[in-house]
Amino acid sequence: MKYNPDTFFNLVAEQLARMISPDDEQLLRGIISDDSWAAKEYVKEVDQHRSRGYKVSNAAMKLYQYALEVITAEQARRAHRIGIMRIAAAILLMIISSICYFHYGPPTFGGKNSSLAFSFANREDTAVHTVITFRGKEDSVSLPDGSTVRINAASSLQVRFSKTDRKVSFKGEAYFRVAPGRRPFVINTPYAAIEVLGTEFNVNTYDSGVTKISLVKGKIRVRAMGKDVIVRAGEELVYTHGSTFQLRACTCNVALAWQHGVCHFFNEDLNAIAPRLERLFDTCVVVDDVRLLDKRYTGLIDKSTGLMANINNIPAITKLDCHFSGDTLHITSK
């Protein structure tokens, strides 16, 4: 299978951040299956990921073990070809040691938020740089033009600057402070492009098919469906892919509250609230009683108070039973 190494490492990062789609997960498995180098690199990335204190999902663990099998098979074939059985024995010992390290590795401790921390060599650096934040984590990135990006949990940022333009691809949520400059600064989200010259604004693409842009300073142009929409300071644009643009007054203190660990919800159901709990607290949330999905809630999530304190605010509205099974929080009626 032919593939671009940058694509491979982006897939690995998305797998470790639990942001990978089923199709991309199959693609990553196919690459590892066909290339023992990719298998070794994947094992190395998982080991480094754990050494920084991050959790590894069950899916990533299964792929890790599969990669070890690919490495074993390739090394065994090589040993067979050259007729040195001692190599096969040494490889088996290495794999057993790797498995033991995976299950009994170092204790959890803090580290950098992004999975792929990067730095620019200089202002003329034109390489593509990627940062992915994990659930429960945030990160801040300084760009070579003086712009800064504060990135919320479960988000990905790709940056490529050239002599003529400044381009960024983004999914998730982030607050951009774009430094003024002659080169256009363009942010490509999954469904729209944002062009600015110097401004501050929040971008949110968490909800599938929806792009929300809250402008604090300056002016931006948003392009989608062959249309251009100008957004000015104090305005918020909500674009639904393939459908409508909604321009309204921005409640900036609500839109930017995530930077202080706070997430507001207004008349929303658990289908909308659960993903926010997952992103903030790096856990899985399952609503077992479908009848609860029809109920709507208004309130806020405060990361500083912990997961269960926030969950306990919901039973004050309606009686719920919340319990953990492994790493998964189940919500049902009493």
C-alpha positions as CSV (number, residue, x, y, z in Angstrom):
1,M,0.0,0.0,0.0
2,K,1.4,3.4,-1.0
3,Y,1.0,6.2,1.5
4,N,2.5,9.5,2.6
5,P,4.5,9.3,5.9
6,D,2.9,12.6,7.0
7,T,-0.6,11.0,6.5
8,F,0.5,8.0,8.5
9,F,1.7,10.0,11.5
10,N,-1.5,12.2,11.4
11,L,-3.5,9.0,11.5
12,V,-1.5,7.7,14.5
13,A,-2.0,11.0,16.3
14,E,-5.8,10.9,15.6
15,Q,-5.9,7.3,16.9
16,L,-4.1,8.2,20.1
17,A,-6.4,11.3,20.5
18,R,-9.5,9.1,20.0
19,M,-10.5,11.3,17.1
20,I,-10.0,8.8,14.2
21,S,-12.9,7.8,12.0
22,P,-13.7,4.1,11.3
23,D,-12.5,4.5,7.7
24,D,-9.3,6.1,8.7
25,E,-8.8,3.5,11.4
26,Q,-9.0,0.8,8.8
27,L,-6.6,2.7,6.6
28,L,-4.1,2.9,9.5
29,R,-4.4,-0.8,10.2
30,G,-3.8,-1.5,6.5
31,I,-0.7,0.6,6.4
32,I,0.7,-1.2,9.5
33,S,-0.3,-4.6,8.0
34,D,1.7,-3.9,4.8
35,D,4.7,-2.2,6.2
36,S,6.8,-3.4,9.2
37,W,8.4,0.1,9.4
38,A,5.0,1.6,10.0
39,A,4.3,-1.1,12.6
40,K,7.5,-0.2,14.5
41,E,6.8,3.5,14.3
42,Y,3.3,2.9,15.7
43,V,4.6,0.9,18.6
44,K,7.2,3.6,19.3
45,E,4.5,6.3,19.3
46,V,2.3,4.4,21.7
47,D,5.1,3.8,24.1
48,Q,6.0,7.5,24.0
49,H,2.4,8.4,24.4
50,R,2.2,6.3,27.6
51,S,5.5,7.6,29.0
52,R,4.0,11.1,28.9
53,G,1.2,9.9,31.2
54,Y,-1.7,9.6,28.7
55,K,-4.3,6.9,28.6
56,V,-4.4,4.5,25.7
57,S,-7.8,3.5,24.3
58,N,-8.9,-0.2,23.9
59,A,-8.8,0.3,20.1
60,A,-5.3,1.7,20.2
61,M,-4.2,-1.2,22.4
62,K,-5.6,-3.7,20.0
63,L,-3.8,-2.1,17.1
64,Y,-0.6,-1.9,19.2
65,Q,-0.8,-5.7,19.8
66,Y,-1.5,-6.3,16.1
67,A,1.6,-4.1,15.2
68,L,3.7,-6.3,17.5
69,E,2.4,-9.4,15.6
70,V,3.4,-7.7,12.3
71,I,6.9,-7.0,13.6
72,T,7.2,-10.5,14.9
73,A,6.1,-12.1,11.6
74,E,8.5,-9.9,9.5
75,Q,11.5,-10.5,11.8
76,A,10.7,-14.3,11.8
77,R,10.6,-14.3,8.0
78,R,13.9,-12.5,7.9
79,A,15.4,-14.9,10.4
80,H,14.2,-17.8,8.4
81,R,15.7,-16.4,5.2
82,I,19.1,-16.1,6.6
83,G,18.9,-19.3,8.6
84,I,19.7,-17.9,12.0
85,M,17.2,-19.2,14.5
86,R,18.8,-17.3,17.4
87,I,17.5,-14.1,15.9
88,A,13.9,-15.4,16.1
89,A,14.4,-16.3,19.8
90,A,15.8,-12.8,20.5
91,I,12.9,-11.2,18.7
92,L,10.4,-13.3,20.7
93,L,12.0,-12.0,23.9
94,M,11.9,-8.4,22.7
95,I,8.1,-8.7,21.9
96,I,7.4,-10.3,25.3
97,S,9.3,-7.4,26.9
98,S,7.3,-4.9,24.8
99,I,4.0,-6.5,25.9
100,C,5.1,-6.4,29.5
101,Y,6.1,-2.8,29.2
102,F,2.7,-2.0,27.7
103,H,0.8,-3.6,30.5
104,Y,3.2,-2.6,33.4
105,G,4.6,0.6,32.1
106,P,5.5,3.7,34.1
107,P,2.9,5.4,36.3
108,T,0.8,8.3,35.0
109,F,2.3,11.8,35.2
110,G,1.7,15.1,33.5
111,G,3.3,16.2,30.3
112,K,2.8,18.4,27.2
113,N,-0.8,18.7,26.1
114,S,-0.2,18.2,22.3
115,S,0.6,14.9,20.8
116,L,2.8,16.4,18.2
117,A,4.6,19.5,19.7
118,F,6.3,21.5,17.0
119,S,8.5,24.5,16.5
120,F,9.3,26.5,13.4
121,A,12.9,26.7,12.3
122,N,12.4,30.3,11.1
123,R,9.8,32.5,9.4
124,E,10.5,30.9,6.0
125,D,9.7,27.4,7.3
126,T,7.1,26.0,4.8
127,A,6.7,22.5,6.3
128,V,3.3,21.4,7.5
129,H,3.2,21.3,11.3
130,T,0.5,19.4,13.2
131,V,-0.8,19.7,16.8
132,I,-3.5,17.4,18.2
133,T,-4.9,17.9,21.7
134,F,-6.4,15.0,23.6
135,R,-9.6,14.8,25.5
136,G,-9.3,16.6,28.9
137,K,-6.3,18.6,27.6
138,E,-5.7,22.0,26.1
139,D,-2.7,23.6,24.4
140,S,-1.3,27.0,23.3
141,V,0.7,27.5,20.1
142,S,2.8,30.5,19.0
143,L,3.2,30.9,15.3
144,P,6.2,32.5,13.6
145,D,4.2,35.6,12.5
146,G,3.4,36.5,16.1
147,S,-0.1,34.9,15.9
148,T,-1.2,32.6,18.8
149,V,-3.7,29.8,19.0
150,R,-5.2,28.5,22.2
151,I,-6.6,25.0,21.4
152,N,-9.4,23.3,23.3
153,A,-9.6,19.5,24.0
154,A,-10.0,16.9,21.2
155,S,-8.9,19.3,18.4
156,S,-6.4,19.3,15.6
157,L,-4.4,22.1,14.0
158,Q,-2.3,21.9,10.9
159,V,-0.1,25.0,9.9
160,R,1.7,25.8,6.7
161,F,3.2,29.2,6.1
162,S,4.8,30.4,2.9
163,K,6.2,33.6,1.5
164,T,2.8,34.5,0.0
165,D,0.2,33.2,2.5
166,R,-0.5,31.7,6.0
167,K,-2.7,28.6,5.9
168,V,-4.2,26.6,8.7
169,S,-6.5,23.6,8.7
170,F,-8.5,23.1,11.9
171,K,-11.1,20.8,13.5
172,G,-12.4,21.3,17.1
173,E,-12.4,24.5,19.0
174,A,-9.7,27.2,19.4
175,Y,-9.3,30.9,20.0
176,F,-7.1,32.6,17.4
177,R,-5.2,35.9,17.8
178,V,-4.0,36.6,14.3
179,A,-1.2,39.1,13.9
180,P,-1.6,41.7,11.2
181,G,0.4,41.2,8.0
182,R,0.4,41.5,4.3
183,R,0.1,37.8,3.7
184,P,-3.5,36.5,4.0
185,F,-4.3,34.2,6.9
186,V,-6.7,31.5,5.9
187,I,-8.3,28.9,8.2
188,N,-9.8,25.9,6.5
189,T,-12.4,24.1,8.6
190,P,-14.2,20.9,7.5
191,Y,-17.0,23.0,5.8
192,A,-15.9,26.6,5.5
193,A,-12.9,28.8,5.0
194,I,-12.1,31.9,7.1
195,E,-9.9,34.7,5.8
196,V,-8.5,37.4,8.1
197,L,-5.7,40.0,8.1
198,G,-5.5,40.7,11.9
199,T,-8.2,39.9,14.4
200,E,-9.3,37.7,17.4
201,F,-12.1,35.1,17.2
202,N,-13.2,31.7,18.4
203,V,-13.9,28.8,16.0
204,N,-16.0,25.8,17.0
205,T,-16.5,22.8,14.7
206,Y,-17.3,20.2,17.4
207,D,-20.9,19.6,16.2
208,S,-20.9,17.6,12.9
209,G,-21.8,19.8,9.9
210,V,-21.8,23.0,11.9
211,T,-19.2,25.8,12.0
212,K,-19.6,28.5,14.7
213,I,-17.4,31.6,14.6
214,S,-17.5,34.2,17.4
215,L,-15.6,37.5,16.5
216,V,-14.1,39.5,19.3
217,K,-12.0,42.0,17.3
218,G,-11.6,43.0,13.7
219,K,-13.4,41.6,10.6
220,I,-13.3,38.3,8.8
221,R,-14.6,36.8,5.5
222,V,-16.2,33.4,5.7
223,R,-16.5,31.4,2.5
224,A,-18.8,28.4,2.0
225,M,-21.1,27.1,-0.7
226,G,-19.7,29.7,-3.1
227,K,-20.9,32.5,-0.9
228,D,-18.9,35.1,1.1
229,V,-20.2,36.4,4.5
230,I,-18.5,39.3,6.3
231,V,-18.5,39.0,10.1
232,R,-17.6,42.0,12.3
233,A,-16.6,42.4,15.9
234,G,-19.4,41.4,18.3
235,E,-21.0,39.1,15.8
236,E,-21.3,35.3,15.7
237,L,-21.8,33.3,12.5
238,V,-23.3,29.8,12.6
239,Y,-23.0,27.9,9.3
240,T,-24.8,24.6,8.8
241,H,-23.1,22.7,6.0
242,G,-25.1,22.7,2.8
243,S,-27.9,24.8,4.4
244,T,-27.9,28.2,6.1
245,F,-25.8,31.1,7.4
246,Q,-27.1,32.6,10.7
247,L,-25.5,35.9,11.7
248,R,-26.3,37.1,15.2
249,A,-25.0,39.1,18.1
250,C,-22.2,37.3,20.0
251,T,-22.3,36.6,23.7
252,C,-18.5,36.5,23.8
253,N,-18.2,35.6,27.5
254,V,-20.2,32.4,26.8
255,A,-18.4,31.6,23.6
256,L,-14.9,32.0,25.3
257,A,-15.8,30.5,28.6
258,W,-14.0,27.2,27.7
259,Q,-10.7,29.0,28.2
260,H,-11.6,29.2,31.9
261,G,-12.7,25.5,32.0
262,V,-16.4,26.4,31.8
263,C,-18.9,25.1,29.2
264,H,-22.5,26.5,29.0
265,F,-25.5,24.6,27.6
266,F,-29.0,26.1,27.0
267,N,-32.0,23.9,26.5
268,E,-30.0,21.0,25.2
269,D,-30.4,17.3,25.5
270,L,-28.0,14.7,26.7
271,N,-26.9,13.8,23.2
272,A,-25.3,17.3,23.0
273,I,-24.1,17.5,26.6
274,A,-22.4,14.0,26.8
275,P,-19.7,14.8,24.2
276,R,-18.7,17.9,26.2
277,L,-18.3,15.8,29.3
278,E,-16.2,13.4,27.3
279,R,-13.9,16.1,25.9
280,L,-13.5,17.9,29.3
281,F,-12.9,14.8,31.5
282,D,-11.5,12.3,29.0
283,T,-14.1,9.6,29.7
284,C,-16.8,7.8,27.8
285,V,-20.4,8.7,28.5
286,V,-23.3,6.4,27.6
287,V,-27.0,7.2,28.0
288,D,-28.6,3.8,28.6
289,D,-32.2,5.1,29.0
290,V,-33.3,6.5,25.6
291,R,-36.2,8.3,27.3
292,L,-33.8,10.7,28.9
293,L,-32.7,11.9,25.4
294,D,-36.0,13.8,25.1
295,K,-35.4,15.9,28.2
296,R,-33.6,19.2,27.9
297,Y,-31.3,21.0,30.3
298,T,-29.8,24.4,30.9
299,G,-26.7,24.9,33.0
300,L,-22.9,24.8,32.9
301,I,-20.0,22.3,33.2
302,D,-17.1,23.5,35.4
303,K,-14.0,21.5,34.8
304,S,-12.4,22.6,38.1
305,T,-15.1,20.8,40.2
306,G,-14.6,17.4,38.7
307,L,-16.8,15.0,36.7
308,M,-19.1,13.7,39.4
309,A,-19.8,17.1,40.8
310,N,-21.0,18.2,37.4
311,I,-23.0,15.0,36.9
312,N,-24.6,15.5,40.3
313,N,-26.0,18.8,39.1
314,I,-28.2,17.0,36.6
315,P,-30.2,14.8,39.1
316,A,-31.2,18.1,40.8
317,I,-33.4,18.6,37.7
318,T,-34.5,15.0,37.1
319,K,-33.7,11.8,39.0
320,L,-30.9,10.0,37.3
321,D,-28.7,7.1,38.2
322,C,-25.0,7.6,37.2
323,H,-22.4,4.8,37.6
324,F,-19.1,3.8,36.2
325,S,-18.3,0.5,34.4
326,G,-14.6,0.6,33.8
327,D,-13.8,3.9,32.2
328,T,-17.4,4.4,30.9
329,L,-20.0,6.5,32.7
330,H,-23.5,5.2,32.3
331,I,-26.5,7.4,32.8
332,T,-30.0,6.0,33.3
333,S,-33.3,6.5,35.2
334,K,-33.6,5.4,38.8
